[in-house]
């Protein structure tokens, strides 16, 4: 929850974030002092990380922008509650950074807008915790006890949702909420997780041929039979995996039939007792091979489930170049 705010994806990324931090960092620190500034920075950043984790549980996120949006959330809160309802210099800085982020968000891929929105909300909540200064900097920040209590409750609920969504869903007592949370987040709390799962293929008449990753299409060259394999690496999940604990997994191979229905072709099952020791290797867990060239031509779907929770699924097509011509 903290490390991503100090890691960046490149020089441009860190340069832009440091420019934004320079503008809003000086502004907020000048208003409330270094200690409160750090509280706003980290509360906003962590809640931004919560939002990213909840909305993009499979994603990777780095950068100080969630924390910077926390500073923006604080500034917006302060602006609306303490300053006159007319255009001020603080508005120019805010509009500049917000406008740049909107442009980047719509033009640059992989920008985590959920983290930005979460940071903005986190900064506003942090403002209720540390207090808002009066328009004159000499006045100490003040926040009422009810406002602080409300902010703490909201932050606690966001923390609970992000770190233990299944227990929060069960606490609501609503079966629909529990079912939704288990479907979306359940697999991350299994004792074991199928990491870096992928479908690979090779030509079987070439002996130990090269295994290639399957994309949307397996374009078989010539008239060679092929084999398809599902690979992954076992890693520890969010659930407890103590001595004697294990997980049951299933690999489902489905094929689209002539009527447009998914027909179960094969199911492989197994048990996992421990995580794999190497994190740079994936291992084959399921394999099917053609008996004659073209047997697998058509549309396929492969799914991996661990303890009843789907952890991986891919659809692809197998076709021969000569047949398509």
N, C-alpha and C positions, 0 to 999 in steps of 0.2 A: 504493500500500500504506500510505501514511502520511496523506495528505490527508483521507480520510474520517473520521478520528478527531477532526477539528477542524471538521467541517461537520455541521449538524443540519437537520432538516426542519421545525422550528417551535419556538415558545417552550416548549410543553409538553415536547417532546422534549429540548431542551437543559436545561430545569429539572430534569427527572427524572434525567438523566445526571449533572448537576453535584451533585445531592443524593447520588447513589450514590458519585460520586467523592469527595465530602467525607467520607463515612463510611469508605470503604475506602482512600482516598488517605492520609488522616491515619494510619490504622492501619498500613499497609504502610511508609510513609515513616518513621514513628516506630520501626519494628522494624529497618529495614535502611539508613536514610539516603537522601538525595536521589538520589545517583548510581545506586544499585542499584534504587531505586524507578522511575526513568526507564527502566532496562533492562527491568524487569518489565512496565511499562506498554506499551512499544513492542513487545517480543517477543510479549506476549499479543495486542495489537491487530493486529499483522501476521499472526500465525497465524490469528486470527479472520477476517481478510480473505482469507487463503488458503482457508479452509474455505468461505466464502461464494462465492468465485470458482469453486471446484471443483464445488460443489453447485448453484449458481445462476448459471451462466456468462452468462445473458442478463439477470441482474438488476442493479439499481443499489442501492448500499448506502452509507449515511452514518450518522455518529453515533459517539460515544465508547464505546458499550456493549460492543463487543468488547474494547477495552482495559480497561474496568472489570471485565469478566468475567475478564480476565487477572489483575487484582489479586485477584479472588475465588479464582481457581485457585491463586495463590500462598498466599493465606490458608488455603485448605483443605489444601494440602500441608503447610504449617507446623503447622496444627492437628492433623492426624493423626499427624505424626511427632514433635512436640516437646511437646505439651501433655497434661495429664491427661485420662483418659477419663471426664470428667464435664462437665456443662453449665457453660459459662463465658460471660462477657459477650460475648466475640468471637462466640460461636454465635448470640446474639440478633441482632447486626448482620447476620451472614451470612444467617440465616433471613429477616430482614426484607426485605433486598434481593432474595434469591432468590424469596421468595414474591410480591413485587410484580412481578418479571419474569415469573413464571409466569402471574399473573393477566393482565398486559398481553399476553403472548404468545398467550393463548387468547381474548382479547376484542378486541384491536386488530389490524386487518389489516396486512399487509406488514411484520410484525416478523421480522427475519432471525435465526431461531433457530440456523441453522448457524454464523453468525458468533459468536453467544454461546457455543456449544459449543466452537468452535475457540479462542476467547479463553480459556475455562476450561482447555483442554488446554495452550495456550501459556503460561499463567501457571504451571501446574504444572511445565512444562519449564524456564521461566525460574527457578523456585525451585531447580532442580538446577544451574543455571549460576551464580547469584549467591550461593547458599548460604542455609541456614536458621539463624536465630539460636536460641540456647538460650533456655529460658524466662526467663532474666534478661537484660534488654536490654543490660547492660554487656558481655556476651560478643559478640565479633565473629562474623559469619556464617561458616559453614564448609561446604564441599562437597568430597567426595572426588574425585580425578582420574577415576576410572572413571565416577562418576555424571555428572560434567561432560561427559566424552567421549560417553557414551550420549545425553545431552540434545542435544549438538551434532550427532550423527549423525541423530537423529530430526528436528531442525529443518532440517538440510540436505536430508533426504528430502522433507519437507513443502514446502520451497521449490522443490525440483526438480519435484515433482508439480504444484504450482500454476502455476509459471512456464513449464514445458516438459513438459506431460504426455505428448506424443507421444514425445519422446526417452526419457523414463523407461519408457514402455510398451515401446518397442523394446529397451531395455537388458535387460528381463526375458527376452527371447528366446521369449516365449509368444505364439503367433499369435492366440489367443483374446483375450488382453489387448490386443494391438496393434489388433485389429479393433474391440474395444469402445471404446478410446481414440480411434481415428480417427472412429468413428461419433458419439461425443459431443463431441469437442473439435476435430476436424479442420478444420471450417469456419472456426474462429477464427484458424487459422494459414495460411489461403490468402492470397495477395498482395493480393486485393481482396475486400471484404465488401459484400453488398447490405444497406445500412442503411435502417431505417424502411420496409421493404417493406410494401405494402398493395394490396388489390384495390379498385378504384373502379368505379362504374357511372354511366351517364347515358342519357337518352332520346335516340335518334338523330333523331327527327323534329322536334326542337326546335333544330336547327342547333348552335350552340355552347352547348349546355346545361350546367348545373352538374354537375360530377363529385362524386359522393357516396361516402363510404367504405362498403364492404360489411361488414356484420356477419354474423349467422347467417342472415338472410333478406333477399333483395332483393324488396321488395314493389312490383311494377310498378303504378303508378297508371294505370287505364284500359287501352287497347289500343295502347300505343305500343311499337315495337321498341326494344331497348336495346343498348348496347355495354358490354363489360367490359374493363377494362385493369389491368395489373399495373405498379405504380410502385415505384421505389426510387431511392436515391442511392448511388453508388459511393464507398466509403471504403477507406483502406488497412487491410489486415488484419494479422495477427500475423506473416505470412511476409514475406520480403524481396521487394520489387518494384523491381528496378533497371532500368536502361535496357535496352530490348528485351524485357522480361518482360511477359507478358500472362496473362489468364485466359479460359477458355472457360465460357460460361454457357448454361443451357437453361431454358426455361419450359414446363412441362407442364400442359396443360389436360385434366382427366379428368372424365368424366361417369358417373354411376351408371346402369347399364342396367336393363332389366326383370328380369333374373335376379339383381340385387344385386351385380354385378361392376363394377369400375371400368374403363371403356373410354377409351382414349386418344383425345381429340377432336382435339388439335392440339399441335404442338411448335414453339416458336420458339427459335432459337439465335443466339448472337452472341459477340463478343470484346470484352474490356475491356483497355485499355492504360494508363489513368491514372484516378486518383480525380477525382470531380467537384469543381469549385472552390468551389461554394456549399454550405453545410451547412444551409440553411434551405429547400431545394427538393427535391422528389422528381420523377423524370422517368418518363414512360411508356416501358416497354421491350417490352410485348406487348399486343396488342389483338385482340379478337374482337367481331363485331357480328351481331345477328340479321338474317336476310333477311326474316322475317315475325314479327309479334308472337306470342310464346309459344314460339318455336323453342328457347329456352334454358330453358324451365320444367323443373325437376328439381333433382337434387342434383349439386353440382360440387365438385371438389378441384383447387386450383392449387398447384404446387410450383415453386420456383426452386432450381436447383443450380448451383454454381460449382466448376469443376474436379472434378466428380463428388461433391461434398459438398453435401447439402441445407442451404440457408440459410433457407428460408422455406416454409411450407405453410399453407394455409387451406382449410377446407371451409365451404360455404354452400349455401343453397337459393334458387332463383329461382322466384317464383310470382306470379300475377296475382290481385289482389283479387277481380275479377269471377269468375274461374274457381273460387276457393275458395268463394265464396258459392253 
